[in-house]
Amino acid sequence: MRFHSTRGPADGDGASLAEAITGGLAPDGGLYVPEGIPRLAPGDFDGLETPPEIAVRLLTPFFAGDRLADELQAICEETFRFPLPVVPLAVAPGELAVLELFHGPTAAFKDVGAGFLAACMQRLESGAERPLEILVATSGDTGGAVAAAFHRRPGIRVGILYPDGLVSPRQAHQLACWGENVRTWKVAGSFDDCQRLVKAAFRDPALRARLRLSSANSINIGRLLPQMVYYATTSLAWWRRRHEAPGFVIPTGNLGNAFACLLAREAGLPIGEVVLAVNANRTIPDYFDSGEWRPRPSVATLASAMDVGDPSNVERLDWLYGGRGCAADRLSARAVTDDEIRAEIAAGPARWGQVWCPHTATAVRAWDGLGPDRQTQPWVLVATAHPAKFETVVEPLVGQSVAVPPALAALLELPARAEPLRPDLDALRAALLTG
Ligand SMILES: *Cc1c(COP(=O)(O)O)cnc(C)c1O
């Protein structure tokens, strides 16, 4: 299968999957999308049970003809080796469950996409003469997932830049506990400074002459495709049991996770309505209401990993629905305020027997807003991170400490070391070229 830019078919043959993964963005600045969407039926997955088995069946058409095709099985086995449990919630009148995507090494759903991308890139890099240098600017979750995914991969080095003092202590630890092929810089500046530095590094002739720089950006098609898999496993299990297609309520920032769900639905998986839960960054619900795309600067909220004012994956949404992403069938969005997030977290233990992370709490509130009629349908709430990652928000609201999951606890035990960095390109250049 070939991959084309969202900005038009003018890219001729487009790119192979390997090229799209290596390139990240299309040459015209658009996002890569597949030339066609495979049409599958639930019966096409008969006899397949585990996430790796279902992943291979679902992703084979996207890998057809690519140099990674023979490796797909191994890539899926390597990626889907932590549980993706669906936990039922006792509730009247309908059926409700939580899909927990936080059992990976850094306790957030980004572990799936980052792990798959790393497994692909390592195979594409084998035999390269010089190491690939992956640079990531992070405001928290992305950097940890990318570091965990690329740690100890031969032929690849990772540089992480985060704003010193502006991530939680546990997030800072997760960014700086790796060592070996992962280097971490705490930048005396904001997240925007980190992003600006990374972009400047990519354009810098001195660095380009000496290093092979790459990114592991969340818009990479190699992070998007594997995210379809947990929507497939969850919806197929539901379908096999009840012959019903569950709806999903998805905490949404840059629209990567939710887009994977929509792509899975389009590919024939038994998925019902999709509701996007956003925080006070209302760009998507406003687009759905007005039909006008009005990006704006992001505002800081409790669900910080979703603080996106200009979600880039809207280009893919419009591609999927023929330019009318705002009018797509069985798709809606709801904005949730910080006060509502606090209220849902506080109510979680008594009402549901659950402690929600701030991102997952937006999905709970969006489900609450559906009203009794729509709640009689089966729904799955998507839990994108473990609450222990956001203990400073969560613990005061629930009045108890939150147990740290074992994978995260193991990371927090490791010594952490981040080097300080001035927020200018000279400093970053010197750091990259001496190490
Ligand atoms: C990144 C992130 C999100 C938002 O995901 P998008 O793909 O950007 O919509 C939601 N929750 C958590 C915990 C995240 O880390």
PDBQT file of the ligand as one rigid body, heavy atoms in Angstrom, charges set to zero:
ROOT
HETATM    1  C1  LIG A 501      -1.438  12.350  24.647  1.00  0.00    +0.000 C 
HETATM    2  C2  LIG A 501      -2.533  12.062  25.628  1.00  0.00    +0.000 A 
HETATM    3  C3  LIG A 501      -3.896  12.285  25.320  1.00  0.00    +0.000 A 
HETATM    4  C4  LIG A 501      -4.336  12.901  24.005  1.00  0.00    +0.000 C 
HETATM    5  O1  LIG A 501      -4.157  12.021  22.930  1.00  0.00    +0.000 OA
HETATM    6  P1  LIG A 501      -4.254  12.565  21.420  1.00  0.00    +0.000 P 
HETATM    7  O2  LIG A 501      -3.880  11.422  20.576  1.00  0.00    +0.000 OA
HETATM    8  O3  LIG A 501      -3.276  13.707  21.336  1.00  0.00    +0.000 OA
HETATM    9  O4  LIG A 501      -5.656  13.023  21.210  1.00  0.00    +0.000 OA
HETATM   10  C5  LIG A 501      -4.861  11.947  26.255  1.00  0.00    +0.000 A 
HETATM   11  N1  LIG A 501      -4.506  11.433  27.457  1.00  0.00    +0.000 NA
HETATM   12  C6  LIG A 501      -3.223  11.206  27.797  1.00  0.00    +0.000 A 
HETATM   13  C7  LIG A 501      -2.918  10.658  29.138  1.00  0.00    +0.000 C 
HETATM   14  C8  LIG A 501      -2.186  11.500  26.897  1.00  0.00    +0.000 A 
HETATM   15  O5  LIG A 501      -0.900  11.290  27.249  1.00  0.00    +0.000 OA
ENDROOT
TORSDOF 0
